[in-house]
Amino acid sequence: MSEEDRIKEILIDQLKLDESIVSRELTFDSLAIDSLELLELVVAIEEEFDISLDDQQLSRMETLGEMSDFIMEKIKG
């Protein structure tokens, strides 16, 4: 499984999303994610990939694609 697929799985699991709606263009506004959900998502991703993420940067991202690209940059370091 690729890193991007693993990120997608974490998003689906943490945010309780239907896999059929998950795309790079899906916006966080449309999901109505609160700060606790974002924090839980960040922790899950950090633990999965053994990286440290800035939740302030993540909170400014608008789409799942932007978040995935940001995380991929951190993973490849």
C-alpha positions as CSV (number, residue, x, y, z in Angstrom):
1,M,0.0,0.0,0.0
2,S,1.4,3.4,-1.0
3,E,1.8,6.2,1.5
4,E,-1.0,8.2,-0.2
5,D,-3.3,5.1,0.2
6,R,-2.3,4.9,3.9
7,I,-3.2,8.6,4.4
8,K,-6.5,8.0,2.7
9,E,-7.3,5.0,5.0
10,I,-6.4,7.1,8.1
11,L,-8.8,9.9,6.9
12,I,-11.6,7.4,6.3
13,D,-11.0,5.7,9.7
14,Q,-10.5,8.8,11.8
15,L,-13.2,11.0,10.2
16,K,-15.7,8.1,9.7
17,L,-16.0,8.8,6.0
18,D,-17.6,6.8,3.3
19,E,-14.7,5.7,1.0
20,S,-16.8,6.6,-2.1
21,I,-16.8,10.3,-1.3
22,V,-13.1,10.6,-0.6
23,S,-11.2,12.4,-3.3
24,R,-8.3,14.9,-3.5
25,E,-10.9,17.6,-4.2
26,L,-13.0,17.0,-1.1
27,T,-13.0,20.1,1.1
28,F,-12.7,20.1,4.9
29,D,-15.5,22.7,5.0
30,S,-17.9,20.2,3.4
31,L,-16.9,17.7,6.1
32,A,-17.4,20.2,9.0
33,I,-14.4,18.9,10.9
34,D,-14.0,20.4,14.4
35,S,-10.7,21.1,16.1
36,L,-10.8,17.8,18.2
37,E,-11.3,15.7,15.0
38,L,-8.4,17.6,13.4
39,L,-6.2,16.9,16.4
40,E,-7.1,13.2,16.4
41,L,-6.3,13.0,12.7
42,V,-2.9,14.7,13.1
43,V,-2.0,12.3,16.0
44,A,-3.0,9.3,13.9
45,I,-0.9,10.4,10.9
46,E,2.1,11.3,13.1
47,E,2.0,7.8,14.8
48,E,1.5,6.0,11.5
49,F,4.4,7.7,9.7
50,D,6.6,8.6,12.7
51,I,6.6,12.3,11.7
52,S,5.7,15.6,13.4
53,L,3.1,17.8,11.8
54,D,2.1,21.4,12.5
55,D,-1.6,21.3,13.2
56,Q,-1.8,25.1,12.5
57,Q,-0.5,24.5,8.9
58,L,-2.9,21.6,8.4
59,S,-5.9,23.6,9.6
60,R,-5.3,26.1,6.8
61,M,-5.5,23.5,4.1
62,E,-8.7,23.4,2.2
63,T,-8.8,20.0,0.5
64,L,-7.8,16.4,1.3
65,G,-5.4,16.7,-1.7
66,E,-3.5,19.6,-0.2
67,M,-3.3,17.8,3.1
68,S,-2.0,14.6,1.5
69,D,0.6,16.5,-0.5
70,F,1.8,18.3,2.6
71,I,2.1,15.0,4.5
72,M,3.9,13.3,1.6
73,E,6.5,16.1,1.7
74,K,7.0,15.5,5.4
75,I,7.3,11.7,4.9
76,K,9.9,12.1,2.2
77,G,11.6,14.7,4.3
